């Protein structure tokens, strides 16, 4: 049993199951089902711990984050295998994500020695003018299931290095990876009450966290619908909020692109991790001159992708995370059939043998999709790709920007002028050139535009601006 962690103690109670999406016969673990009262107890514990934690020198806090990273690294293989068993992504992908968590804790651990403020000359004589960073207080962190280790890490680490105390609420579909991060914090010696963990139903716990009196800020990653609700509720209490939500991400493929590279990048971004990335490519917008060649090559590449249990070697695509996500994928495939006709490849749930034990689906490509179709406008969050035809670069840019969301976008081209046109005109917060749309690094800000994001960015130095404020001082000497 995996207990909640409140005020430095493991708290028992009624449990819910966490099962392997590749083999639902396998129970990954039983997790204590937290309640609203648990969230309030965790927030109160975080408030009590805040004074001492925020007073600790930032380099000392950083030393503890380095220790967390070391503990995760010592258990990398175990944590990665557990991630694959609870979320479904392939073992190499899980190992890469755990490694990323290690790097995040080390990056922000280093920030403890350079947590800078501002020092400027005053216009008055004998006045020393400066601004120093100060933590916000208790921060609520709500994390999704698709990156169950990396996203808790990239919220926890900057929150802690800035001197905040936290209450972490992970997604119920994959809580173990976040639990291991919190366990590592406990083993590293982070004081009681500084990090708290409550798992359970998102609606009840999310509402409790937003309304908990000690909470001063909320960082959320998840769906647009929940993000908009948090915005509405948190604004009533004037909480600082950071919302990372959905995407309907385009990859533009121009006629001068390296075709083989473009095909590989789109297949990677659309289908790896079962398409369950907010940064995944869901729309391939292809210039007319190479449309048929690109589509045929992409279909051939997709045929070679191997679907199965992510623990097995050679698997490219694991299962959907749970039955609900599988049903969402299948629902949109049915919508796509009505809108665009039969998929050019895929479109079915995989059955027979070991497939019957999990939530497996074929990678699916719809061709000749137009901008008015639901599959071109609505986020699916599965391995379903819409291929769209563009007359030229201008038409491709128009189609790429024709969405209320703006998380990320990619272009495949060898034309430098088109690269810079894309960079300056694309309405998205994360851009890639001749790379998959999915794949970000912790050293740079992460976040979207339009309906994809709200508030300050995550990761890199931008994260410090969300998790801290300035205290300005004028001192006559």
Buried (B, 14 or more C-beta within 10 A) or exposed (E): EBBBBBBBBBBEBEBBEBBBBBBBEEEBBBBBBBBBEBBBBBBBBBBBBBEEBBEBEBBEBBBBBBBBBBBBBEBBEEBBBBBBBBBBBBBBBBBBBBBBBBBBBBBBBBBBEEBEBEEEEEEEEEEBBBBBBBBBBBBBBBBBBBBBBBBBBBBBBBBBBBBBBBBBBBBBBBBBBBBBBBBBBBBBEBBBBBBBBBBBBBEBBBBBBBBBEBBBBBBBBBBBEBBBBBBEBBEEBEBBBBBBBBBBBBBBBBBBBEBEEBBBBBBBBBBBBBBBBBBBBBBBBBBEBBBEEBBEBBBEBBEEBEBBBBBBEEBBBBBBBBEEBBEBBBEBBEBBBEBBEEBBBBBEBBEEEEBEBBBBBBBBBBBBBEBEBBBBBBBBBBBBBBBBBBEEBEBBBEBBBBBEBBBBBBBBBEBEEBBEBBEEEBBBBBBBBBBBBBBBEBEEBBBBBBBBBBBBBBBBBBBBBBBBBEEEEEEEE
